Each structure stands twice: as structure tokens, then as C-alpha cells.
């Protein structure tokens, strides 16, 4: 839960994040009061787009009915994978209960979307721990709300923003070895 107080605070602390807040407007996130279901939903969404997360979540609800421990265990890892969940995530889901307590000041360095959002909004090529801590201090005590907007920016909610991370070089193609050749065949 957040309101005008939090967005005004963040906008006053940081002009660029303020511009993102103004463009995006209120970010409404469905709150799942069932801890197990909420944790599963977050695991499903890690390192994939918001759209992909929504698609997989709809499949899970359709197949399982209620996303709870009983239905997850009944389905098993193989069924979860058929719904679009990676093998590793399926394993995590069957031995969970980590977070989702709606705390207002959470800002995770290991969250790739938050790092991407920071790079996009502030035009950084890389976010190291020192730079991350600078933003964490700036956004505190409303880091969770800042996270919502950085996730939105990372997900494409603000047209024109781009990720400034250095492009990874493609591996060099192997040169053809001397004496090799390709035979052409034709149907007769």
C-alpha cells in the first residue's frame, strides 16, 4: 500500500524517478494475502517479463484451481514445467516460504529488473553495490515503492527508455577448415 506521500517523497528526492512516476502513474499490484501463493507468484516471475509471468500464472490458476501447497504438490514438478515453469523454479516452489510480507523499505541488489530499471532511468552501464547503496539510501524509507516503478521502467512502461548495459559480444564464428567442402545434391 502506498499513496501520494510516498510518490511525492520519491519525486522530491530524485527528479528522474519523479519523471517516471509522473509518466507511469499509480502502479497497482494485486496483493495475495495467501503467503504460499504469493511466494509462488514471485518465483514464477523472476527473470522473465511481466507479461510472461501473467501468462504462466493464468495457466497455473487454470490447471490447479487454487495455487496452494496441496495443489502444487499434487501437480508435481513435471506438471509445473508443462505450465511454463523452469525445472529449477519448480524445485524452488516445492520447498519454499521466503518473503512477501509487504514491508515498505525493501530494495534487493540481486533483483535483475531493479538493476535494469536503475540502468534505464539513470543511464548507467553497470550497477555495482556502492552505486546501488546510493539509490537505496535515497529511496529509503520507501524503497518498495521505488522498486515498483523501477520494475515498471524495466518492463517497458516508459517509452524511450533503453538499457545502457554494455552489449555482449557475439562469439566469433569458426573459420572453415582447409579442404572442407559442401556437396550439393539434387533430386532427379
Long-range contacts (C-beta under 8 A, 24 or more apart in sequence): 1-102, 2-104, 2-142, 2-144, 2-145, 2-148, 6-104, 6-142, 6-145, 7-145, 9-142, 10-139, 10-142, 10-145, 10-146, 10-149, 13-138, 13-139, 14-138, 14-139, 16-121, 16-122, 17-121, 17-139, 17-146, 17-149, 17-150, 20-121, 20-149, 20-152, 20-153, 20-158, 21-149, 23-157, 23-158, 24-149, 24-152, 24-153, 24-157, 24-158, 27-148, 27-149, 27-152, 29-148, 31-102, 32-100, 34-67, 34-68, 35-97, 35-100, 36-67, 36-68, 36-69, 36-72, 36-96, 36-97, 37-66, 37-67, 37-68, 38-100, 39-96, 39-97, 39-98, 39-99, 39-100, 40-67, 40-72, 40-93, 40-96, 41-67, 42-99, 42-100, 43-89, 43-92, 43-93, 43-96, 44-85, 44-89, 44-93, 46-89, 47-112, 49-155, 50-151, 50-155, 52-84, 55-84, 56-83, 56-84, 56-85, 59-83, 59-84, 60-85, 102-144, 103-144, 104-141, 104-142, 104-143, 104-144, 104-145, 105-140, 105-141, 105-142, 105-143, 105-144, 106-143, 106-144, 106-147, 107-132, 107-135, 107-136, 107-139, 107-140, 107-143, 107-144, 107-146, 107-147, 108-147, 111-147, 113-150, 113-151, 113-154, 113-155, 114-147, 114-150, 114-151, 114-154, 116-150, 116-154, 116-163, 116-165, 117-149, 117-150, 117-151, 117-152, 117-153, 117-154, 118-150, 119-163, 119-164, 119-165, 120-153, 120-154, 120-158, 120-161, 120-162, 120-163, 120-164, 121-150, 121-153, 121-161, 123-164, 124-164, 125-164, 125-165, 125-166, 126-165, 126-166
